[in-house]
Amino acid sequence: MSAKRQYIVIDPHDNVATAIMPLAAGAELATAEATITLVHPIEFGHKFALDDIPTGAYVVKYGAPIGRATADIAKGDHVHVHNVADIVDEVRKG
């Protein structure tokens, strides 16, 4: 019997994954590259970092930038509006 999927990664270029069930702080999740320990609880539908994302770097989901880190985000940390800025205006300017 296989383990139940806990998260999804949409594109291999993504630096975040999306929880498909509530995940506890301290949970260890195996990825293709490493084991990630979650820093905080992650709610269903929320993202966590697959790699360290420095301040100002893009948050990548769907293989495309979806925001910019407003603070350093550690691997396994919750990625949400508290540490990511919208890039709509940046994308519009092209």
C-alpha positions as CSV (number, residue, x, y, z in Angstrom):
1,M,0.0,0.0,0.0
2,S,1.4,3.4,-0.9
3,A,1.5,6.4,1.4
4,K,-1.2,9.0,1.1
5,R,-0.2,12.1,-0.9
6,Q,0.2,15.1,1.3
7,Y,1.2,17.8,-1.1
8,I,1.5,18.5,-4.8
9,V,4.2,20.3,-6.9
10,I,2.7,21.5,-10.1
11,D,5.9,22.1,-12.2
12,P,9.5,20.9,-11.7
13,H,10.6,24.6,-11.6
14,D,8.4,25.4,-8.6
15,N,10.0,26.5,-5.4
16,V,6.8,25.9,-3.4
17,A,4.4,23.0,-2.9
18,T,0.7,23.0,-2.0
19,A,-0.7,21.0,0.9
20,I,-3.6,18.8,-0.1
21,M,-4.3,18.0,3.6
22,P,-3.6,19.9,6.8
23,L,0.1,19.3,7.7
24,A,1.6,19.6,11.2
25,A,4.6,21.6,12.2
26,G,7.6,19.3,12.4
27,A,6.2,16.9,9.7
28,E,9.0,15.5,7.5
29,L,8.1,15.3,3.9
30,A,10.2,13.4,1.3
31,T,10.6,15.2,-2.0
32,A,12.5,14.1,-5.1
33,E,15.6,16.1,-3.9
34,A,15.4,16.0,-0.1
35,T,13.4,15.6,3.1
36,I,11.7,18.8,4.2
37,T,10.8,19.5,7.8
38,L,7.8,21.9,8.1
39,V,8.5,24.9,10.2
40,H,4.8,25.8,10.9
41,P,1.5,24.0,10.4
42,I,0.3,24.2,6.8
43,E,-3.4,24.4,6.1
44,F,-5.0,22.6,3.2
45,G,-4.5,24.6,0.0
46,H,-1.6,26.6,1.5
47,K,2.0,26.6,0.2
48,F,5.3,25.7,1.8
49,A,8.8,26.4,0.5
50,L,10.7,23.6,-1.2
51,D,14.0,25.6,-1.0
52,D,15.2,28.7,0.8
53,I,13.7,31.7,-0.9
54,P,15.6,34.9,-0.2
55,T,14.0,38.3,0.2
56,G,13.1,39.8,-3.2
57,A,13.3,36.5,-5.0
58,Y,10.3,35.1,-7.0
59,V,7.9,32.6,-5.5
60,V,7.4,30.1,-8.4
61,K,4.3,28.0,-8.8
62,Y,2.9,26.6,-12.1
63,G,6.4,27.1,-13.4
64,A,5.9,30.9,-13.3
65,P,6.5,33.7,-10.8
66,I,3.4,34.3,-8.6
67,G,4.9,36.7,-6.1
68,R,8.0,38.1,-4.5
69,A,9.3,37.2,-1.1
70,T,9.1,40.1,1.3
71,A,11.3,38.3,3.8
72,D,13.7,35.4,3.8
73,I,11.6,32.2,3.6
74,A,13.3,29.1,4.9
75,K,12.8,25.7,3.3
76,G,9.7,24.1,4.9
77,D,8.2,27.5,5.9
78,H,4.7,28.6,5.2
79,V,4.4,30.8,2.1
80,H,1.5,33.1,2.1
81,V,0.5,36.8,2.1
82,H,2.6,37.5,5.3
83,N,5.8,36.9,3.4
84,V,4.9,37.3,-0.3
85,A,4.1,40.4,-2.3
86,D,1.8,40.5,-5.3
87,I,3.5,41.1,-8.6
88,V,0.5,42.0,-10.7
89,D,1.8,45.5,-11.5
90,E,5.2,44.1,-12.3
91,V,3.7,41.6,-14.7
92,R,1.5,44.3,-16.3
93,K,4.6,46.5,-17.0
94,G,6.2,43.5,-18.7
